[in-house]
């Protein structure tokens, strides 16, 4: 089997099947703080995946404001952060695959409703309702108005606008708004990662690769984050760059089977057959009966 045919076969076989509801094998975590940066304990974090099914898991923050949800499917999730004495905050995150793990989602809740002008509260409520009901253009108009009324929440509003464009697969427009959010918070590694993913999904491989190259590697503590970027780069034909991120996922977790498997695919693309064979053999050593084992075994037998 020629190298190109082998790569195509392995990539096609490695694509996971879609789940039928919100349950899966993904994981996400985060932290809820107040305006002063202090942890908010016993806050409810309600997740919903409308593209799959109504409902979803609910997490409760611990004494340090931390929460974790495991066993979820890939997709664009809606999140409600609720706590007694605080204004409910709505958010969204995208889990591109069940093997991906995002950087921890950190949010800050405002205490009470006092001091919020009726025009601001009404604009926010209308925009959120429109977004939830799928009236995305109307929602964007509301968030744009909110930016004028409350410039201090512009970064979050631009993220919400960007998310609506991603839902419509208008990735170029989404990137414009995420860029504004990034300009306001240059150190926000999560936004940069989302932008890279949006660029890849929109077929803008060069921009996606450029954004990935600018991600602060020291901010990546989770192997799944490095792995996901590596897969995006590999799918975009950037095998050398993919190897770099996949190697980081392995450095963060020496037993990261998916990292070895995908790095093996990237190395085949680069003609590094000895390295690919070693990585695919590692897959067999770590998970001899795992989901990639049969493909890895066949590849090891064929690679010279």
C-alpha positions in Angstrom: 0.0 0.0 0.0 1.5 3.4 -1.0 2.1 6.0 1.6 -0.7 8.3 0.4 -3.2 5.5 0.3 -2.2 4.4 3.8 -2.6 7.9 5.2 -6.0 8.3 3.6 -7.2 4.9 4.9 -6.0 5.6 8.4 -7.5 9.1 8.5 -10.9 7.9 7.2 -11.0 5.1 9.7 -10.0 7.3 12.6 -13.0 9.6 12.3 -15.3 9.0 15.3 -19.0 8.4 14.7 -21.5 11.1 15.9 -23.2 10.6 19.2 -27.0 10.5 19.4 -27.4 12.8 22.3 -25.2 15.0 24.6 -23.4 12.1 26.2 -20.0 11.2 25.0 -16.4 11.0 26.2 -15.4 14.6 26.3 -14.4 16.7 29.3 -14.5 20.4 30.2 -13.7 22.3 33.3 -13.6 25.8 34.6 -13.7 28.2 37.5 -16.3 30.8 38.7 -15.1 34.0 40.4 -16.7 37.2 41.6 -15.9 40.7 40.5 -13.0 40.8 42.9 -11.5 37.6 41.6 -12.6 35.5 44.6 -14.0 32.0 44.1 -17.8 31.5 44.1 -18.6 28.3 45.8 -21.9 26.3 45.2 -22.5 28.0 41.9 -24.5 26.0 39.4 -23.0 25.4 35.9 -25.7 24.2 33.6 -24.7 22.8 30.2 -26.9 22.4 27.2 -26.1 21.0 23.7 -29.0 22.2 21.5 -27.7 20.7 18.3 -28.0 17.2 19.7 -30.7 17.1 22.4 -32.4 19.2 25.0 -30.9 19.2 28.5 -27.5 18.4 29.7 -25.3 17.9 32.8 -25.1 20.3 35.8 -22.0 20.9 37.8 -21.6 22.6 41.2 -18.4 24.6 42.0 -16.3 23.6 44.9 -14.8 25.9 47.6 -12.2 27.2 45.1 -14.9 27.9 42.5 -13.8 25.0 40.3 -16.1 22.7 38.4 -15.6 19.7 36.0 -18.0 17.9 33.7 -17.0 14.7 31.9 -18.8 12.3 29.6 -20.0 14.9 27.1 -20.2 14.9 23.3 -18.4 17.2 20.8 -20.3 20.3 19.7 -21.2 23.9 20.5 -22.4 24.0 24.2 -24.4 26.6 25.9 -23.6 27.3 29.6 -25.5 29.1 32.3 -23.6 30.2 35.4 -25.9 30.7 38.4 -25.3 31.6 42.0 -27.4 33.1 44.8 -26.8 36.8 44.9 -25.2 37.0 41.5 -26.4 37.9 38.0 -26.8 34.8 35.9 -24.1 34.7 33.1 -24.7 32.9 29.8 -21.8 31.6 27.8 -20.8 29.2 25.1 -17.8 27.0 24.2 -17.1 24.6 21.4 -15.7 21.1 22.0 -14.4 20.2 18.5 -13.9 16.5 19.3 -14.4 14.2 22.2 -10.7 13.8 22.5 -10.2 17.5 22.8 -9.9 19.3 26.2 -10.2 23.0 26.3 -8.3 25.4 28.5 -10.2 25.9 31.8 -13.1 28.3 31.2 -12.9 31.1 33.7 -15.8 33.5 34.2 -16.7 36.3 36.7 -20.1 36.9 38.1 -21.5 40.3 39.0 -23.2 40.6 42.4 -26.9 41.3 42.4 -28.9 43.3 39.8 -28.4 46.7 41.6 -27.1 49.5 39.5 -27.8 47.8 36.1 -29.8 50.3 34.0 -33.1 49.0 32.6 -31.9 49.7 29.1 -28.8 47.5 29.6 -30.7 44.7 31.3 -33.4 44.8 28.6 -30.9 44.8 25.7 -29.0 41.9 27.2 -32.2 39.9 27.8 -33.5 40.5 24.3 -30.2 39.6 22.7 -29.9 36.3 24.6 -33.5 35.4 23.9 -32.9 36.0 20.2 -29.7 33.9 20.2 -31.4 31.1 22.0 -34.3 31.1 19.5 -32.0 31.1 16.5 -32.6 34.7 15.5 -28.9 35.3 15.2 -28.9 38.5 13.2 -31.2 40.1 15.8 -29.0 38.7 18.6 -25.9 40.3 17.0 -27.6 43.7 16.8 -28.5 43.4 20.5 -24.9 42.6 21.5 -23.6 45.4 19.3 -26.0 47.8 21.2 -24.8 46.3 24.5 -21.2 47.2 23.5 -22.2 50.9 23.2 -24.1 50.8 26.5 -21.5 48.9 28.4 -18.0 49.2 26.9 -16.6 47.2 29.8 -18.2 44.0 28.5 -17.2 44.5 24.9 -14.7 41.7 24.9 -17.4 39.1 26.0 -20.0 40.6 23.7 -17.6 40.3 20.7 -17.1 36.6 21.7 -20.8 36.1 21.7 -21.2 37.7 18.3 -18.3 35.6 17.0 -20.0 32.5 18.3 -23.2 33.3 16.4 -21.2 33.6 13.2 -19.5 30.3 13.8 -23.0 28.7 14.2 -23.8 30.1 10.7 -20.4 28.9 9.5 -19.5 32.5 8.7 -15.9 32.0 9.9 -14.4 35.1 8.4 -16.9 37.3 10.2 -16.5 35.3 13.4 -12.8 35.9 13.3 -13.3 39.6 13.0 -15.1 39.7 16.3 -12.9 37.2 18.1 -10.0 39.4 17.0 -11.6 42.4 18.7 -12.0 40.3 21.9 -8.3 39.3 21.6 -7.3 42.9 21.1 -9.0 43.7 24.4 -7.5 40.7 26.2 -4.2 39.8 24.4 -3.3 37.2 26.9 -6.5 35.3 26.5 -5.1 32.0 25.2 -8.6 30.4 25.0 -9.8 33.0 22.5 -6.7 32.5 20.4 -7.3 28.7 20.3 -10.9 29.2 19.3 -9.8 31.6 16.6 -7.3 29.0 15.2 -10.0 26.3 15.2 -12.5 28.7 13.5 -9.9 29.5 10.8 -9.2 25.8 10.1 -13.0 25.0 10.0 -13.4 27.9 7.6 -10.8 26.6 5.2 -8.3 29.3 6.2 -5.5 26.9 6.8 -2.7 29.5 6.6 -4.4 31.8 9.1 -5.2 28.9 11.4 -1.6 27.8 11.3 -0.4 31.4 12.0 -2.8 31.7 15.0 -1.7 28.3 16.3 1.9 29.4 16.0 1.1 32.4 18.2 -0.5 30.4 21.0 1.5 30.7 24.2 2.8 27.2 24.6 3.4 27.7 28.3 -0.3 28.3 28.7 -1.1 24.9 27.4 -1.1 22.6 30.4 -3.6 20.1 29.1 -2.5 17.5 26.6 -5.9 17.6 24.9 -5.5 21.2 23.9 -2.1 20.6 22.2 -3.5 17.4 20.6 -6.5 19.2 19.2 -4.4 21.9 17.5 -2.1 19.2 16.2 -5.1 17.4 14.6 -6.3 20.6 13.0 -2.9 21.3 11.6 -2.6 17.7 10.3 -6.0 17.9 8.7 -4.9 21.2 7.0 -1.9 19.5 5.5 0.5 21.1 8.0 2.2 17.9 9.1 5.4 19.4 10.4 3.6 21.9 12.6 1.2 19.2 13.6 4.1 17.1 14.9 5.2 20.0 17.2 1.8 20.2 18.9 1.3 16.4 19.0 4.7 16.1 20.6 3.7 18.6 23.2 0.6 16.5 24.0 2.9 13.5 24.5 5.3 15.5 26.6 2.4 16.5 28.9 1.2 12.9 29.1 3.6 10.1 28.2 0.7 7.7 28.0 -1.3 9.8 25.5 -2.3 7.1 23.0 -4.1 9.4 20.6 -1.1 11.7 20.5 1.2 8.9 19.4 -1.3 7.7 16.8 -1.9 11.1 15.2 1.8 11.9 15.3 2.5 8.7 13.5 0.1 9.8 10.7 1.9 13.1 10.5 5.3 11.4 10.3 4.0 9.2 7.5 3.1 12.4 5.6 6.6 13.7 6.2 8.2 10.5 5.0 9.6 9.7 8.4 8.8 6.1 8.3 11.0 4.9 11.2 9.6 7.5 13.5 6.0 6.7 12.4 6.6 3.0 13.0 7.9 3.7 16.5 4.9 5.9 17.3 2.4 3.4 16.0 4.2 0.6 17.9 3.8 2.7 21.0 0.1 2.8 20.4 0.1 -1.0 20.4 2.3 -1.1 23.6 0.0 1.3 25.5 -3.4 0.1 24.2 -3.1 -3.3 22.5 -6.9 -3.6 22.3 -7.7 0.0 21.9 -9.8 1.6 19.1 -6.7 2.4 17.1 -4.9 -0.9 17.7 -6.0 -2.7 14.5 -5.1 0.2 12.3 -1.8 0.7 14.0 -0.9 -3.0 13.7 -1.6 -3.0 10.0 0.5 0.2 9.5 3.4 -1.2 11.5 3.4 -4.3 9.3 3.4 -2.3 6.1 5.9 0.4 7.1 9.5 -0.2 6.2 
